[in-house]
Amino acid sequence: MSDKNQSVNSEQDINELLKIRREKLKNLQDCNNDPFQKVKYDVTNYSLNIQENFEDLEGQEVSIAGRVMTKRVMGKASFCDIADKMGKIQSYVRKDEIGEEEYSEFKKIDIGDIVGIKGVVFKTQKGEISIKAHEVILLSKSLRILPEKFHGLKDQDLRYRQRYLDLIVNPEVKDTFIKRSAIIKSVRDFLDNRDFIEVETPVLQTIAGGAAAKPFITHHNALNLDMYMRISLELPLKRLIVGGLDRVYEIGRVFRNEGISIKHNPEFTLLELYQAYTDYNGMMEITENLIKHVAKTVLGDYKVVNGDIVTDLEKPFAKMTMLDAVKKYTNIDFNNINSLDEARKVAKENNIEFEQRHGKGDILNLFFEEFVESNLIEPTFILDHPVEISPLTKRKPENPDYTERFELFILGREFANAYSELNDPIDQRKRFEHQEALRKAGDDEANMIDEDFLSALEYGMPPTGGLGIGMDRLIMFITGQSSIRDVLLFPTMKPIDK
């Protein structure tokens, strides 16, 4: 059946075509040729490999397997396009080559069926690299109809819910996720080459710590214990630094019971790494070179394209303190604001909403989020955050109201967060107690007191630099995607019946 004949105009048409496909399957099964009983097919080449190595493979026999995406039957000869994991390639099928009975069966194959093809690599008169088939085997029957080929699958909600269908009909989507895998591999390679070791830490925790976020709560039946799904990787990894594993990292899923947006998904992939005997300056060097390494490895270039914006990562990343950034974009110098009352006054004058619990440092951060973030298009390190919003970070010795912390912003989005890690257990306990007070006052994102972590610090943790990078946002940047859902194979979706 040709593509034209498969055009579907009504639900009645769809039901009739679905019925025909099931009848074809029944006929195959009645003839002891059930495609679902096929268990193996030896693939020697992929489409891209054949196209890139045509000069070496011309005239050679190859076997490929994939999904039939188009089919053009022309009497005693036909063409079909086969899609595999690497791309798409044309096959030329002639009755005289594969046999009359086999050609008759080939003509019954539907768009979407999965086939194996053996044949010789050649180039058509029009110059298209193809496979001249001498064997076509039906390996799996498609009982549903792919979206009409000229329009594809455009409904975004359906694309995210049925990612398998999205991958079939939108080749650029498959390319994004192949790049995702390559990006994660390049991160691992970069860190492994710097003598970091990859570790795994618990997803289920009795205390949700390491970040300001609302956790998911679950219940362990055997222990009769409520537990949290981790919101961060930080505290277990820092325990390993105490234990003498001087360079550790984890790329893992974390879970935050918060809103969904083009930048946020309730579960996402986070990279966290910790290195003993360095500080946030060391983390800055790692961050910049890691991102440059990923771009060069995956894209072959330091230039990254996002819509109309081209980011040249070869240039040094900019640096600016949070105080200077707020002053630059608002003309307000928080160095001259000496009390909480003054900070609240200037916030009201600039229509910045704050809560009673917010200190001067919190209000500075609110100004930064409102007036600065969206302007940070070029890669920019924002340094020296207020202590109020940095409960796990070392204070700056020369100005203890601020900390040795940075965030990296590109295209107006946060990509990385890093500290000179707080290793003073006495100071850490005071900050945990302050966070606990905020929790009791109604802030369900504040940190909990982790007594075991405090105990670990009391045994002694060396000076340490720590870094967290949201992998999904990094992947969005490198692949030019504007929504986090476009780089997650299975984004969180509300069920249709809800």
VOKOL-269885 format. One record per residue: residue in three letters; x, y, z of N, C-alpha, C, O in turn. Coordinates in steps of 0.05 Angstrom, whole numbers, plus 5000, padded with zeros to 4 digits. Example, Ala and Ser with C-alpha at 12.3 -4.5 7.8 and 13.67 -1.06 7.14 Angstrom:
REM residues 2
ala526448865156524649105156526449345156528549345169 ser525749555142527349795143525850015157526850235161 
END
This chain:
REM residues 498
met501749765000500050005000501850255000503650275017 ser501350434982503050674980502350875002500350855015 asp504251065005503751275025501151425019499651495037 lys500751484993498351634986495851484994493951605005 asn495851224990493451064997493151045027490950985037 gln495351105043495151085072494251345084493951365109 ser493751555068492751805079490151755094488351625083 val489951865117487651815134486052065138487152275147 asn483452055133481852305134479652295156478452495162 ser479152055167477052035187477551805205479151635200 glu476151805227476351585246475551325234476651115240 gln473551335216472751095202474950985184475450745183 asp476451165170478751085154480850945172481950745164 ile481351065195483350955213482550675222484250495220 asn480150645230479250385240479450175218480149945224 glu478850255193478950065171481849975166482449745161 leu483650175167486450115162487649945184489249765180 leu486850005209487749835231486749555229488249365235 lys484349525220483149255215484749105194485348865197 ile485449245172487049115151489749025161490648805154 arg491049185178493649105189493448855206495148675204 arg491348835222491048595238490448355221491248125228 glu488948395200488348175181490948075168491347835165 lys492648265161495248185149496848015169498047815162 leu496848095194498247945215497147665218498547475220 lys494447655218493047395221493847205198494346975202 asn493947315174494647155150497547045152498046815146 leu499347225162502047135166502246915187503746715183 gln500846945208500846745229499646485220500646265227 asp497546495204496346255193498246105174497945865171 cys500146255162502046135144504646065158506746025145 asn504546055185506945995201509246195196511546115195 asn508446445192510446645187510046885205510047115197 asp509546825231508947025251511447205255513447105265 pro511347465248513647635252514547665281516847715287 phe512547625299513247665327514747425339515647425362 gln515047215323516646985331519547005322521246845330 lys520147215306522947255298524547355322523747545335 val526747225328528247285352530947415347532147515366 lys532047405323534647505318535047595289533847475271 tyr536547795285537347875258540148005260540648185275 asp541947905244544747995244545048255228544748245203 val545548465241546048725228549048775225550548755245 thr549848835201552748885196553349175194555649255200 asn551449345187552049625182549549795190547349695190 tyr550050045196547950245199547950435176549850455161 ser545750575172545350745149547550955146548750985125 leu548151095169550251305167552951185160554451305145 asn553550955171556050825166556350755136558550795124 ile554150665124554250605095554650865079556150865060 gln553251075086553451325071556251455074557251565055 glu557351445098559951565102562251405091564351515085 asn561851145087563950975077563250845050563950615045 phe561750995034560750885009562950774991562750564979 glu565150924988567250844970568450574978569150414960 asp568550515004569550255013567450035011568149805007 leu564950115013562749915015561349864988559849674985 glu561850034968560550004942560949724931563249634929 gly558749584924558949314913559149104935559048864928 gln559349184960559548994982556748924993554849084992 glu556448675003553848595015553748695044555748675059 val551448805051550948905078548248805087546548735070 ser547848805113545148755123544448965143545949035161 ile542049085140541149295157538349215168537049035157 ala537549345189534849305200533749575210535249735220 gly531149605206529949855215527049875207525849675199 arg525950105211523150155206522650265178524050445169 val520650155164519850255138518450525141516350545154 met519650735130518551005133517051095108515151255110 thr517851005085516451065060516650815042518450645046 lys514750785024514850565005513550644979511250744979 arg514950594957513950674931513950424913516150334904 val511650304908511450064891510950134862509050284856 met512650034845512450104816512749844800514749794788 gly510549694800510549444784512449244794512149134816 lys514549184778516448974786518749074802520548914809 ala518749324809520949444825519749644845517749784838 ser521049674867520049854888522349984903524549884902 phe521750204916523650334933522450364961519950394963 cys524050344981523150395008525350525024527750475019 asp524650695043526650825060526550685088524350655099 ile528850605097529050465123530450645143532650755138 ala529250695166530450855187531550675209530150495219 asp534050715216535250575239536250785259535551015256 lys537850695278538550885300540351115290540651315304 met541651075267543551275257542451455236543751655229 gly540151395225539051555204537251405186535651235195 lys537351455159535551335140537051265115538851415107 ile536351045102537550975076535450835058533650705068 gln535850875033533950765013534750485005537050415004 ser532650325000533050054990531550014964529250104962 tyr532749884945531549834919530949534918532649364921 val528349474914527349194915526149124888524249244879 arg527348914876526348824849525348534852526448374866 lys523148474838521948214838523948004828524247784839 asp525448074806527347884794529647824813530947614811 glu530148004832532447974850531647804875533247634883 ile529247854886528547714911526647484907526347324925 gly525447464884523647244878520747334878520047534892 glu519047204862516247294858514647284884513247474891 glu514847064899513347034923514247234944512547354958 glu516847264947517947454966517147744959516647904977 tyr517047804933516348074925513348124931512648344938 ser511747914927508947944934508548004964506848164971 glu510147874981510047925009511048205016510048335034 phe513148285002514248555007512148765001511948965016 lys510548734980508548934974506448964995505049164997 lys506148755012504148765034505248905059503748965078 ile507848965059509049095082507949375085507549515065 asp507349465109506249725115508349925125510449845135 ile507750175122509450385134509450345164507250315176 gly511750335176511950295205512950015211513849965234 asp512649825193513649555198516649555201518049725190 ile517749365216520649345220521649105203520548885205 val523649155187524548955168527648925170529049105180 gly528548705161531448665157531948635127530448495113 ile534048765117534648765089537548695084539348815096 lys538048495067540748435058540948515029539048475013 gly543248625022543548704994546248834989547948845007 val546548934965549149044957548949354956546949464947 val551049484966551149774966551649884938553549794924 phe550050074929550450194903549350474903548250564923 lys549650614881548650884878546750884854547350794833 thr544351004858542351014837543151214815545051364818 gln541551214793542151404772541951694781543251874770 lys540351734801540052004812542152074833542252294844 gly543951874837546251924855545751874884547251954901 glu543551734891542851674919544051404927543651204915 ile545651414949546751164960544550994970542851074986 ser544450744961542250564967543250274971545650214968 ile541350104978541949814980540149664960537749694960 lys541449514942539949344923539349084937541048914941 ala536749044945536048824963535948554948535048544926 his536948344961536448074952535047914973534647674970 glu534448044996532947915017531548125034532848315043 val528948085038527348265055525848095075524247915066 ile526248135101524847975121523348155139524348355150 leu520748095143519048235162519748145190519447915197 leu520748325207521548255234519548335256519548215277 ser517848525250515848605269513648765255514248935238 lys511148705261508848835248507949075264507449055288 ser507649295250506449535263503449535260502449535237 leu502049515282499149495281497749775283495349795282 arg499349975286498350245287499550405264501450325251 ile498350645258499150805235500751045245499951185263 leu503151085233504751315240503451575231501751565213 pro504051795245502952055236503652105207505752025197 glu501852245193502152295164504852425159505552625172 lys506352315140509252375138509852675132511952775139 phe508052815118508653085110508253285133509253505132 his506753205153506153385176507553285201507953445220 gly508153025203509552925226507852945252505452985251 leu509352925274508052935300508653215311510953255321 lys506753395311507253675318506153745346507053925359 asp504053595355502753645380504853605403505553375408 gln505753815416507853785436507053615459508653445468 asp504553635468503653475490503753175483504653015499 leu502853115459502952835450505852735446506452505452 arg507552915436510352845433511652765459513152565460 tyr511052915481512352845506511152595519512552445532 arg508452555515507152315526507952065511508251855523 gln508252085485508951855469511651905456511851925431 arg513751915472516351975462517351775441518751845423 tyr516451525444517251325425516351405397517751365377 leu513951515395512851605369514351855359514951875335 asp514952025378516552265371519252195359520152315340 leu520551995371523151905361522951775334524851805317 ile520751645328520451515303520151715280521451695259 val518451915284517752085262519252355261519052495241 asn520652425282522152675282525152615286526052605309 pro526652585265529452505267531152705284533052615297 glu530452965284532053145300531853095329533653165345 val529552975338529252915366531152685374532452695395 lys531352485357533252275362536052385364537652295381 asp536752575347539452695348539952835374542152815385 thr537852965385538253105411538952905433540652955449 phe537652675433538152485455540652325450541852235470 ile541552295426544152185421546252375431548252295443 lys545852635427547752835437547652845468549652885480 arg545252805479545052795509546952585520548452635539 ser546852345508548552135518551552205514553152155532 ala552152335491554952415486555852625506558152625514 ile554052805513554753015532555452895560557452965572 ile553752715569554252595595556852435594558352435614 lys557352295573559852145570562252325570564252265583 ser562052555557564352745556564852865583567152915590 val562752905599563153005627564652795643566552855657 arg563852545640565252325655568152315647569952295663 asp568652325621571352305611573052535622575352495630 phe571952775622573453015632574252965662576553015669 leu572352885678572852855707574652605712576352625730 asp574152385698575852155702578752215695580552125709 asn579152385675581952455668583252645688585652685687 arg581652755706582652915728582752765755582952885776 asp582652505753582952325776580552335795580852265819 phe578252425786575852405802574852115800575251985779 ile573452015820572151755819569151795821568151965836 glu567751645805564851655805563651475826564551245828 val561851575842560551425863557551445861556451595845 glu556251285878553351285879552451325908553551205926 thr550551505912549551555939546551505940545251485919 pro545351475964542551385967540551585955540851835958 val538551485941536251645932534351685955533251905958 leu533951475971532151495994533751586018535751466025 gln532851806031534351916054532451976077530052036072 thr533451966101531752036124531752336129529952436143 ile533652476118533752766120534252876092536152796078 ala532553056083532953186056534653426060533753636069 gly537153406051539053636056540653696031540653546011 gly542153916033544053986012542954195993544454295976 ala540454275996539254475978536754595992535654486010 ala535954825982533454955991531254865972530854995951 ala529854655979527854545961525854375977526554275998 lys523454355967521454195980521653905970521553865945 pro521953705988522353435979519753285974517553365982 phe520053055960517852855958518152675982520352595990 ile515952595994515952416017514752146009512752135995 thr516151936017515151666012515251506038516151616059 his514451256038514351096062515650826058514950686038 his517450746076518650486075517050296093516950336117 asn515650106080513849936095515249766116514349746139 ala517449636109518749446127519849586151519749486174 leu520949836148521949986170519850156183520350276204 asn517450176171515350356180516450636184516150756206 leu517650736163519150986165518551166141518751076118 asp517851416146517651606125520451686116522251726132 met520751706089523351776078522951986057520752026047 tyr525152116050525152326029526652226005528652096007 met525652305981527252265957529252495956528452725959 arg531752445950533852645953533352895936532352875913 ile533953115947533753375933536553475924536753665909 ser538653335933541353405927543153165931542352965942 leu545553185920547552975924549753065945551552905950 glu549453295955551653435969552653295994555053225996 leu550853256013551853166040553052896040555152856053 pro551952686026553352436025556152456011558052326020 leu556352615991558952645977561052775995563352695995 lys560152966011562053096029562852906052565052936062 arg561152726059561952516078564252356067566052266082 leu564252306041566352156028568952306027571152186029 ile568852576025571252736028572452706056574852676058 val570752706076571652666103573052386105575052366119 gly571952196091573051926092575651886076576851676077 gly576552096062579052076049578952026019581051996006 leu576552026007576252015978576452295968574352435966 asp578852385960579352675957577952795933577453045933 arg577252635912575952745888573652555881574152335871 val571252645885568852475879566852625863566652875865 tyr565252475847563052605833560852395830561252155831 glu558452505825556152335819554452485799553952725801 ile553452335779551452435760548852275766548652045759 gly546952405779544652255789542152415788542052655785 arg539952265790537252385790536652495818537052355838 val535552735818534652855843531752945839530752965817 phe530352985861527453015861526553255878527253265902 arg525053435866524153675881521253715876520353735853 asn519653735897516753745896515854035891514654155908 glu516554125867516154415861514754435834513754245823 gly514554685824513054735800514454625775516754555776 ile512954625753513954535727513954775708512054925707 ser516154805694516355025674518254935652519054705651 ile518855115634520755045612523555005623525254895609 lys524055085648526655055661526654845683528854775693 his524354755692524154585715522454335710520354345698 asn523454105720522053855720522353745748524453765760 pro520253615759520453515787522753315792523853305814 glu523553165771526053005773527853085751527053125728 phe530453115758532353205738535053085744535452975766 thr536953115726539653005729541553215738541853425726 leu543053145759544853335772547653225772548052985779 leu549653385765552453315770553353465795553053705796 glu554453315814555853445836558553325839558853085837 leu560553495844563253395848564553555871563853785876 tyr566353415885567753535908570753465906571453235901 gln572453665911575353625910576553745935576153985941 ala578053575949579453675973581753855965582953825944 tyr582454035984584754205982584554405960586654495949 thr582154495953581754715935579454885945578254825966 asp578755085929576555265938574855335914574955205893 tyr573155545917571255605895572755705870571655705848 asn575155805873576755885850577555635833577455645809 gly578255425847578755175833576355065819576554955797 met573955105832571555015819570855175794569655075775 met571555435795571155605772572755515748571755505725 glu575155435753576955335731575755075720575655045696 ile574854895737573654645728571154695712570754585691 thr569454875722566854925709567255035680566054935661 glu568955235678569455355652570655155632569655135610 asn572655005641573954815623572254575617572354455595 leu570554495636568754265632566754335610566354175591 ile565554575611563554655591564754685564563654615543 lys567154805563568554825537569254555526568954505502 his570154365543570754095534568253955522568453825502 val566053985536563553855526562753965499562253805480 ala562854225495562054345470563954255447562954175426 lys566454255452568454185432568153885425568353815401 thr567753715445567553435441565053355425565153195407 val562753475433560153395422559553535396558453415377 leu560153795395559553955372561853995352561454065329 gly564253945362566653985346567354275343568854355326 asp566154445361566554735359565954865386564454745402 tyr567155095391566655235416564255425413563355535433 lys563155455389560855625384558355465387557955255374 val556555555405554055415411551655595402551555825410 val549855475387547655635375545055575391544355345394 asn543855785400541155775412539455985399539556215406 gly537755905380536156095365537856285350539556205334 asp537556545355539156755342541756815357543256985348 ile542156685380544456755396546656545392546156305395 val549056635386551356465383553256535407554256755409 thr553756335424555556365446558256255440558556015433 asp560356425441563056335436564456265462565256435477 leu564556005467565655915493568755935494569955895515 glu569955985471572956005471573856255487576156255497 lys572156455489572856695503572756635534571156475542 pro574456775549574356735579571656815589570457005580 phe570656665609568056735621568356985639570457025652 ala566357155639566357395655565957335684564957115691 lys566857515702566557485731565457745743566357965735 met563657725761562457965774561357875801560057665803 thr561758035822560557965848557558035846556658195830 met555957905864553157965864552658255871550858385860 leu554258365890553958645897554358825872552859005867 asp556558775857557158935834555058905812554359095798 ala554058655809552058605788549458765794548258885776 val548558765819546158915827546659215823544859355814 lys548959295831549659585828549659665798548659885791 lys550759485781550859555752548159585740547659765724 tyr546259405747543659405734541459555748539259585738 thr542059655773539959805788540960075799539360235807 asn543660115798544860345811544460355841544660565853 ile543860125853543560105882546059955893546559735885 asp547460085911549859965923549159865951548860015970 phe548959595953548259475979550559505999550059456023 asn552959585991555059646010554259886027555259916049 asn552560056016551760296031549060256046548060446058 ile548060016045545659956060546459806086547459586084 asn546159936108547359836133545559696152546359596173 ser542959676145541159536164538959406148538459456124 leu537559216161535359086149533059276142531759256122 asp532659476159530559666154531159826128529259876113 glu533659896124534360036100533959856075532959956054 ala534659606078534259416056531259386049530559376025 arg529559366069526759336065525659596052523859576034 lys526659816060525660076049526260096019524560166003 val528760026011529560035983528059825967527559865943 ala527459595979525859395965523059495959522159455937 lys521759615978519159725974519159945952517359955935 glu521260105952521460315932521760205903521060335884 asn522759955901523159835875521259605870521759435852 asn519059595885516959395882517959105883517058935869 ile519959065901520958795907519358675930519558785952 glu517958465926516358335947518258165964519758005953 phe518158185990519758026008518057926031515758026035 glu519057736046517657626068518957716094521157816094 gln517457686116518457786142521057646150522657766164 arg521357396142523657246149526157326134528457256142 his525957476113528157546095530057746109529157946120 gly532657686108534657866117535658046095534658036073 lys537758206101538858386081539958236058539558306035 gly541258016063542457846042540257726024540657715999 asp538057636036535857536020534757746001534157695978 ile534557986011533458205994535458275972534558335949 leu538058275977539958305956539558095934539558165910 asn539157855942538657635923536057675907535957615883 leu534057785920531557845906531958055885530858035863 phe533558255891534258465871535758335847535258395824 phe537658155854539158015833537257855814537557875790 glu535457705826533657545810531857715793531257635770 glu530957935803529058105789530358275767529258295745 phe532758385772533858585754536358495739537158615719 val537658275748540258205737540257955719541257955697 glu539057745730539257475717538857485687540457375671 ser536657605679535857595650537857745632537857705608 asn539557915644541558055628544157905624545857995608 leu544457685637547057535637546957335613546557095618 ile547357435589547157275565549757125560549856885556 glu551957275561554657145558555356995583554457075605 pro556956785582557656635606558856815627560856955622 thr557656825650558457005672558356865699556356755706 phe560556875713560656775741559757005759560957215759 ile557656955775556757135796557857035822557256815831 leu559457205835561057115859559957245885558657445885 asp560657105907560457215934557657275943556857505946 his556157065946553357085954553057145984554857086000 pro550757265992550357316020550157056036549356846026 val550957066061551056826078548156726083547856486087 glu546156906083543456816088542456606068540756436075 ile543356616043542456426023544556216017544256065997 ser546556196034548756006029549455856055551655896065 pro547655686064548055556091550255346092550955266114 leu551455266069553455066069556155166059557955006052 thr556455426059558755556046560555706065559555826084 lys563155696060565055846077564556146073564056246052 arg564856296096564656586095567256696082569356576083 lys567056936071569457076062570857196086569557346101 pro573357136090574757226115574657526118574457626140 glu574857666095574957966097572158086099571958326105 asn570057936095567358036097565457806103564257696084 pro565157736128563657496136560657496130559257296135 asp559557726121556757726113556357596086554057546077 tyr558557546072558457416045560157166045561757116063 thr559757006024560956736024562556695998562256835978 glu564356495999565856415976564256225959564555985960 arg562456345943560556195927560256335900560556575898 phe559756175879559156285854556856135840556455895846 glu555456265823553656135804554456225776555356445771 leu554156035757554756105729552156145714550255985716 phe551956365700549556435684550356455654552356565647 ile548656335637548856355608546056385598544256245606 leu545656565579542956615567540856675588538556615585 gly541756805610539856885631539056665649537056695664 arg540356435648539656195664542056115681544356135673 glu541356005705543455895722544255615712542555455706 phe546855565709547855315700549455165721549554915721 ala550755305739552455185759552355335785551855575785 asn552955195807552955305833555355185848555554935849 ala557055345860559455225872560255385897559655625900 tyr561655245915562455365941565355295947566555105937 ser566555465964568555365982567055246005565655396020 glu567154986008565254846026565854916056568154926064 leu563754966070563955016099564854756113563454556112 asn567154766127568054526141568354576171569554416185 asp567354806180567354866209564754756221562654866216 pro564954546237562454416247560954596267558454576269 ile562254776280560954956299559255166284556955206290 asp560455286264559055476247556755336232554655446229 gln557355086222555254946207552854886225550554906215 arg553354816250551054756268549355016272546954996272 lys550655246275549155496279547455546254545155646256 arg548555496230547055556206544755356202542555426193 phe545255106210543054906209540854986229538454966222 glu541555086252539555166272537955406261535555426266 his539355586247537855816235535955716214533655806212 gln536855516197535055396177532655256190530455266181 glu533255116212531054976226529055166237526655116237 ala529955396246528055606256526355706233523955756236 leu527555736209525955816186523855606179521655666171 arg524555346182522655136176520255146195517955126187 lys520855196221518755206241516955456236514655456244 ala518055656223516555896216514955866190513556056182 gly515255626178513555576154515055556128513855516107 asp517755576128519355546104519955256099521855146111 asp518355116082518754826078521054766059521454526053 glu522454976050524854926033527454956049529554906038 ala527255036074529655076090530954806097529554606098 asn533554816102535054576109534254466136533454616154 met534454196138534054066164536754026178538854036164 ile536753986204539253926218539953636213538353456218 asp542353596203543353326197545553266217547853346214 glu544853126239546753076260549052896251551352936260 asp548452706234550652536225552652686208555052636210 phe551652876192553453036176555153216194557553246189 leu553953326215555553486234557653316247559853406252 ser556853066254558852886266561152836247563452826256 ala560552806221562652756202564553006201567052966200 leu563453246201565153486201566853496226569153596224 glu565853406248567353416273569853236272571753286287 tyr569753026255572152866252574253016234576552936234 gly573353216220575253376204574853336175575353116164 met574053546160573953546131575953736121576053966130 pro577653666102579653846092578354076077576054066069 pro579854296072578754506055577954386028579354226016 thr575554446020574354305997572754495979571454685989 gly572954455953571254595934569154405924569654175919 gly566654505921564454345911563054485889562854735888 leu561954325871560654435847558154275840558254025840 gly555954405833553654275822552854395795552754635792 ile552354225775551454305749548954165742548853915742 gly546854305735544354185725544854075697545054235678 met545053815695545753695669543653755647544353795624 asp541153755655539053805635539254085622538854115598 arg539954275639540254555628542754565611542754705590 leu544854435619547254425602546654295575547554385554 ile545154075576544353945551542554115534542854125509 met540754265546539054455531540854655517540354715493 phe542854765531544654965519546154845496546254965474 ile547354615500549154505479547454425454548454445432 thr545054325458543354225436541554435425540054385406 gly541554675437539854895426536954875432535254975416 gln536154735454533354705461532454915481534054995498 ser530055005479529055215497527455115520526955255539 ser526654855520525054745541526354495552527454335537 ile526254455578527454225591526053965582527253755582 arg523553985574522153755565523253645539522853405533 asp524653815524525753715499528353575502529453465483 val529453565527531853415531531453185552533353045559 leu528953155561528252925578526652725561524552805550 leu527552485560526052285545523152255555521352215540 phe522952255582520252215594519752435615519952385639 pro519052685606518452895625515952835641514252675632 thr515752955665513452915682510953035669511053275662 met508852885666506452975653504052895671503952685683 lys502053075671499553005685498052795668497852835644 pro497052575680495552375665493252505650492052695660 ile492752405626490552525609487952525624486452725621 asp487352315639484752305653484552495676482452515688 lys486752635683486752835705486353115694486253305709 
END
